[in-house]
Amino acid sequence: MPLIYLDNAATSFPKPPTVAADMGNFLANEAVNPGRSGFDLSLKAGARLDNLRRRLAIFFKHPTQDPNRVVFTNNATEALNIAIQGVCIPGDHIVSTVLEHNSVLRPLFELQKTGIRHDLAPCDGRGFVEPVSIESLLKPETRLVVMTHASNVLGTVQPVDEIGALCRSRGIHFLLDAAQTAGVVPIDMAAIGADLLVFTGHKGLMGPTGTGGLLIAGEGNIKPTRWGGTGVRSAVRGHLEEYPYRLEAGTLNTVGLVGLNAGLDWLLTNDAGKIENELSTRLLKGLADIPSVSVVGLEKGEFDLSAASRTAVLSILVESMDPAKVGMFLDADWDIAVRTGLQCAPLVHEAMGTTHGGTIRISPGPFNTPQEIDILLEALASFK
């Protein structure tokens, strides 16, 4: 039986065929160091990266659409670290939420050692953070609010427009972690009021692993935490001050970014979010008929979901069965791949009462089919 892959919240799979094709062609014919030399092939490789920066600035609706304010990183975790550490100094205060992935939580806990404090806003029983909960934690010394756009455990899309407006009114930097929503939920960085936006390339943007980035709005500068070669103005002793070089050092993952560009091409002609939400709704309707299965954060039989409030990510529990055992049986007996446990977001599980064993996370992608969802439902109905 072919694998039924339902772990797209971890990484999208399969990728559009053009992703591998473009990467292979680049490796075979053009894979020189971009912009480091004056010969034509190097300039062509550099132009590929410049074009991708422009496309991403437009895609995320950066306030000025300045491509130089698109900084490439290896993943969202690296981008979050660059942004958080680059904005805050000892004595500052950060506000975040219990919904966060460890890519936010662990930097915050580490920064406590340097005198940077933080507070975490709670979520309600459905997995949403109220703007008033953020507002109640703000202090005179709060420099940054950082939060996920959508929970990687529950799929809940947060009211970031309201929180962005709140931050603007207080002169506080707003950093949005769009790892789960980039390519799935339309993102208007300017309308949200996000000063900083982090994305990863290997999930909803349909690119390969090893790609991601940070978009910087406004006039504020992020303090660099890495220094090295940029390929331009090599005689300058210190690291360059201008973007994107300010936050980039060393050779970029050009072949991966070529794949990301191909993923973006595919997204612009395919509505991945719509496909995924249709599959998720089909799944929820089927789960309503399985008494032993509950969906974390939703009432039994609730399936009329708005794409504006939830992504296709669902966490479920099977009565009297450990999530890890359910995942093992789905894999061994049905060739179905899901994610079990705490999904690198332990505080969500504390809030939802699922710390012991975590959940079974199901995250369909645009290449899944209704028939695959029906097979999953059949498998879940077989557990007694």
N, C-alpha and C positions, 0 to 999 in steps of 0.2 A: 504494500500500500504506500503511495507517495506521502511524503511528509506534509502534514497540515500545520503550517507555521503561524502561530498566533501570539508572537512575542514582539510585535512591531514597535512597542513602546521602548524596548531595549535597543533595537536597531531594525530598520526596515529591511525585509527580505521576502522575495527576491528584489533586486533592483531592476529598473527599466533596462532592456538589453543594450540601449545606446550608451549606458554608463560604462560598462565593460569594454564596449567597442571603441569608444573615444579614448579611454585610458590606454588600451592596447595600442591604438594607432599612434598616440602621443609617445608612448615608451619606445615604439619601433622607429619613429621617424623624427621626433622633435625634442626629446627629453634632455635638453641641455639646461644649464643653470640660467634661470630667467633674469634678464636685465643686468647680469654681472659682466657682460662683455659687449663689444660693439658690433659683432658680426650679426648677420640677418637672423639666424635661427634663434639666437639669444634674445634679440629684440622682439621676435615673434612670440616667444614664450612669455616675456614680460608683458606684452600687449594682451595676452590671454588673461593674465591676472588682473590687469587694469580694467579690462572689459567686465570681468566677473564682479569686481568691486562696484562698478557702475550699475550693473544689473541688480545686485543685492541692495544697494542704496535705494533704488526705485522699488524693488519688491517689498521692502519693509517700510517704504514711505518715510525715509529719513527726512527730517525737517528741511534740510538744504540739498539733499541728494548729492552731497559731496562725496565722491568715491574715495578720497583720501581718508575719510572718517570711517572706513570699513577696514578693520584690522583682522588679519587671518591668524587663527590659532589651530592647535591640534584637536581641540574638542571644546565643549561648553565648560567643562571643569577648569581648564586652563584659562579660558576667557573670564570666568567668574573670579578666579584668583587674581588675575591681573587687575580687574576692575575694583574689587573690594579692597585689595591691598594698595592700589594706586590712588584711591580716593581718600581713604581714612588715615588718620594719624593718632598716636596715643592721646587719650583724653576724649576721643570722639565716642559717640553712641550710635549704634545701628539697630534698626527695627527690621525684623523678618517675621516668619510665620512657622507654625508647626507642620505645615505642608511640605516643607523644603526637602529636597534631595540632600544627601551628604555632601554633594559638591558645593553647597552653600553652608550647611551646618558645620562641617569640619573646619573650614576656614574661620568661621565665626568663633568657634571654640578655641582654635589655636590663637587667634588674635587677642583673646582675653589675656594671654600671657604678656602681651605688649601694652596693656592698659586701654584696650579698645573694648568697651562693654557692649552688650546687646540684650534685647528683649524680644520674645517671640509671641506674636499674636495668636490666639486660639482660633480654631475653626468650629463651626456648628456641627450638628449631628449628620448633616448631609455632605459635609466637606467643603464648605465655603467660608471664607474669611470676610467679615463685615468691615467696611472702611472705618467705622467708629472704633473697632478694636485696634486698628493701626493708629488712629488719631489719639487714643487714650494713652499710648505708650511713648508718644513723641515728647522729647525734652529739649531745652535750649541747646544742648550740645549734640543733638541728633544730626548727623551729617548725611546719613544714607538710609534709605528704605530699599531692601532687596527682597524680591519675592518671585515665586514661580507663576507663570501665566496659567498653567493648568497642572493639577496634581498628577504625578506619574503613577499613583496608586489608584485614584478614584476617577480621574478624568475630568474633575470639576474645573471649569474655566472661571477664573477669579474676576471680580469687578475692578479691573485695573484702570479703567478710565477714571473712575471716581478716586481711586488711590493716587493716580498720577496728578489729578487736579489738586488733591490735598497737599501733595508734596510741593507742587509749584507755588501754592499759596503760602507755604512756610519757607520757601527757599532751600528745600532739602533735595539732594540728589535721589532720583528714582532709577533703580537698576532692575530691569525685567529679564527674568530667566525664561526664554522662549524655547528651551530644548524640546518640550513636548508639543508645542503648537506651531513652530515654524514649518510652513508647508501644508499644514492641516487646517488652521484657523487663520483667517485674514488678519494681518497685523498692520496697523497704521501707527507707526512710532510717533509721528507728530501729533495725531489726535489723542493718543494715550498720554502724551507728555512724558515719555520715557527719556531720561537723559542718556541712559546706557541700555543697550539691548544685546543680550547674548543668545547665540544660536549654535546648534550643532548641525553638521552636514549629513550625518549618517542615519537620521531618523526620518521625519516627515519630508525633508528636502531631497530624499532618495539618493543621496550621494554615498561615497564610501566612508569607512571609518578613517580617523586621522584628519578630519576636516571640521572646521568650526570658525567662529569669529565673534567680534565685538564691534558694535556700531556706537559711535560717540556723537551725541548732539551737543549743541551749545558751545560756549567759548571756553569752558573749563578744561584744564589739562589734567590728565591722569599721570601720576608719577610712575616712571618706568621702574620695573623690577628686574629687567634683564638688559644686558648690553652686549654688543658684538657687531658683526659685519652686516651691512645693509646693501652693499653693491654700488652705492653712490657716495660721492664726497668722502673718499677714503682717507684723505689727508687730515680730516677733522679728528682731533684727539678724543673728544668726548662723543658720546652717543648722540645721534641727531635728534633735534627737538621737534621737527615737524612730523605730522601724521602722513602715512601710516607707519613710517620708519620708527617713530618714537616708541612704539610698543611691539615692533617686530625685530627680531635679531636672528641672523643665520638664514640658511636656505629654506624656503617654504616647501611644503608638500605639494609641489606643482602638479604631479600626476593625479593626486587625490582631488585637487581643486578643478582639474579638467573634468574629472568624474562628477564633481558637484555641479559644474556648469551644465553637464548633460542631464543631471537630475532636475535641475531648474527648468531646462527646456521641456522636459516631460511634464512637469507640474503645470506649466503655463497652458498646456493643451488638455489636461486631465484634472478633474475635480476630485482629488484624493479624499478630501474631508467628507464630501457628500457620499462617496462610495463607502467609506468606513462607517459613517453614521447609519447608513441604511443596513449594513451588516450588523452593527451593534443593536439596532432596534429589532431586527429579526431575532437576534440572540435573546434579548430581553423578553420578547413575546413568548419564545419557546421556554425560557426559564420559569415563566409564570405557571407552567403546567407541571413543573417538577417540584413536588413539595419539600424535598430534602435539600434544595439549593436556595440560598439567600444571596442577595446582592448587597454589598456593603454600601450604606448611605442611601439606599432606595427602599421604598415600600414594595412588598410583594405585588407583582402585577403592574408596576409602574413602568411604562415603556414609551410614553409620548414625550420624548426628550428633544429639547431645542439644541441645535448645533452650536448656538451662541453660548450655551451654559455648560456643555459637556463635550469632551472629545469621545472617541470610541472606546476608551480604556475603561474596563470594568474589573472590579475585584469581587470574587464570589467566595462563599464558604459552602461546603457540603457537610450536612449534619453528621456529627459523630465520626468524622474522618479528618485526619491530619492533612493540611494542605500539601505537605511534601509527598505524602503517600498518594494523594489524588494526582499530583503532577507525574509521579513515577508511573502510575497505572495508565494515565493518558498517553504517556510516551511509549511504554512497553507494549501495551495492548492495542492502541489505536493510532500510533504514529502521529500524535498531536503534541505540539510543543507550546507550552505556556510557561509563565514565570511564577514560582511559588516563593513564599517567605516574606521578608520585609521590604524587598525592592529598593534597598538603599535609602529608605525614607522612614526611619524608625519612629519618629514622633507622630506621624500620621496614624500609625497603628496604635500608639498609646491613646491618641484622641478617639479612635474608633473602637477601642476595646479588642483589637485583634493582635496584640503583641505576642501572645503565645501561639507560635506557629505561623503567624502572618496570614496571608490570603493566597488564593489562586487568581492571578491576574491574567485577563484575557484581553489582547489588544490586536484586533484584526487590522489588516493593511489593504491597500487598494488592489492587490493582486489575489486576495482571498475571494472565494465564491460563496453564494448562498448555500450551495450543496455542502461545502466544508463546514459551515455553521451548523447545518442540520446533522452532520456526522458528530460534531462536538456535543450537540444536544442529546443525541442518541447515547453517546458515551456517558454523559453525566447522569442520564436517566437510569443507566445500568447499575450505578453504585447503590448499594443497599446498606 
